[in-house]
Amino acid sequence: MKKILLTIAATIVSYAALGQVEPTTVKNEHLKGNVLSVAYTKYDYKENFGEPTEGKIQEQSAIIFDEQGRSVLIRKKKGYLPTSFVLSYSQDGANTKINVTELSGERMDEDSFAQLASDPSGALEGAYNQNNWPQIRGEITSDASGVIVKYDIFEKKAQIVNEALICRRIAKPSGNGLYACKIYNVRGETEFDFKETYKDGVLTILDNPSEFMHISSGDIKLRPRHAGTYEYNTTGLVTKYVQQSKNMPMEYLYSYNDKGDLTKVTCGQAGKGEKYQNLEEEYDNYKYDDHGNWIYRTVAYEPGKPKYIEKRQITYCSSPDEIKQKLSGLNVTVPDVKAGEDYANFFNKHLKNGNFKVEIPLTQYYPELASEKGADKMTAFIVVGFYAGYDGAFSLRVDMPTKTTAKMEKLAAQYTVEHTKYKYEYKDGVLTMNSEEYKIDPATGNLINTKRNVTFNRF
């Protein structure tokens, strides 16, 4: 039997994004108190002399929330490297706009995730490298009821190209909580055409005749969730999901304890009743902190046979103001979209596959050598090239007269540079490479070192 796992949250969003992440809240995570962050770890279940023991780590994640209980940083790890997502919020009338930026990650161990949750000021140390590609960014718009009405995903494949829209999801309201939805693929063609019904911002029906849950395509970046109907209890927790299927639809039932935490997921043929339900998942052995949030539980796929141990480390603040104060130290550097476009346009117009050279007296390029004996007889042959979007290759060869001295040869060797790559920064038409600024002469297309007042001719 194919298992279907659902997000157990107050709002089930009807899409999933590859390379993206779903924004969440303290409320949707069913956390109590002024939560700053939560770090989650999933272990294999082991026993030592009959006592539950944590085995190999299978999964880790950490979420940092703002003073309004919204996720502002989500980090997930499956395997070797984690991926970080930075979220920012703005209002557009009654709509909320969310910008989600995926950042490259560095290796982190278990303690690093716990430290991230307790000290968000260092959360992104080394997490973003502007030279890692591709970069993925999402723009989400939700309406006043919290329903996502537009989700665009952009990809920037390299520093020297502009980001491109690769996927779009739209949901148009047609009254009584009904939304007509479309998902467009990278070619701008309709990939999915379906309908959703919401009540108080919560998905109750997802209708699609093509049963898109079974469709798979490498071109799709946004994917709908499972088609079918959803039922909830009074606290907003999903209690029942009936699969949309032309053949034998399956029915999933969700049970909770008195604290509102999941205890059991069962599955059976729709309409057959609970006695025909089979156990899919069982959550047991809960442990709670002083705020009533679980910090330990076991997960079993057969009765009484735990397979995993799940733990959470939760950091609290005394008030929303304290959360806001702690987040003031969270320095997040994300790619500037406008600056990225400006650079890509500049590079492709002036630098792409560009080589620039100049042949001048060594003392003209290095005036500080004017007092060195014999330096005035040397010539500097310099080449600057741009082959990748973020490296500038610099070479300097010193040519000497026929008659030289050992001191001159030593000086020439000291100032010779053999095809060294320098990272550089670009802003407003100025390249800063190896602490020196370069500009393009608009009339000739030549490269000018403004510090040394030297022009490099393109060849």
C-alpha angles and dihedrals in degrees: 000000000000111000119225117200118198132197105253098214142123090255121035109202112215098226141058124207128213109221089010136085135221116246112239139184139214087255094051090049088051092234122157127215134020095319118190097177146344128208117200129196129182118202135185109256115249134168128220114191088338095309122119110255132186113246131183117344111249103176141004135187140166131197128194118199131202127228090276092055095253123137112252098168128026122180123186132182131191111160124346108338131040125223122218128207122197117201128196129182137211137167125241104184107293092345127088120219121205124192114202119192122188113215129196115248141218126224113284130183129209094273091052091059091050091048091049090056094050098039112033092172089083096035098116100036104146093351096119126056114175090211096061113101149233102038120200125203132176132203114200128187121191126184128231092279092053097254113142106238098175135022120176123185120201128192128200106195097189140358092256096056130068118246115262133210105248102170140014134189121191132181119192117196116231100177138278092051094301119137127189106218136196133180118202123202130221091280091056092250125134108261099172131020115186146134133246130194122203133189116197089345094307122118112243103162131026109184125188122151093205092060090229093189086087096050119101127186132163091217094061117097097170120051130186120235123245117309116236142073129307131203127193140194124237092274093056098257117140111246102172139023123184114196119232106236137146089215126040106341116208126223124213123199124197124203128193139192125238090275092058096253123138115260105166144011118195131181135199144139111302115260096016096104135239096293089067092052120112124209114258101168136000125196117197147148093055120189121192138200126226091275094057096253118133116247100173137030141146127234124212133181092194126042111276095357109107115203101178141025117215123198134181130198109202126193119203136193129207093239144356088261090060090051089052090050093050092049091055087080093055101105107192120186110193128170113279104231096204093045090048091054092047091052094046091051092047093048095048092046101044113010111030109125086346125159121186127188141181134182113202140142111289091234090056091058093038106031089177088073094062091103094049111105112246095009091109089063094057127092126211117216106193131184127187118188136179114207104148125037095252106031130076115196115216125191129175124183121187115215116200134195121260092261111057139160131225089251091054091049091050090049091049092050091049094056099038113110119192114207097307117181117224127191110228141191127226129206133155095345095314125115116202110199125168089350092303126109125231132188135183119244101230093207098053105015089234123142119246125201098212094192094058097026091233124145120214114205119222116241 
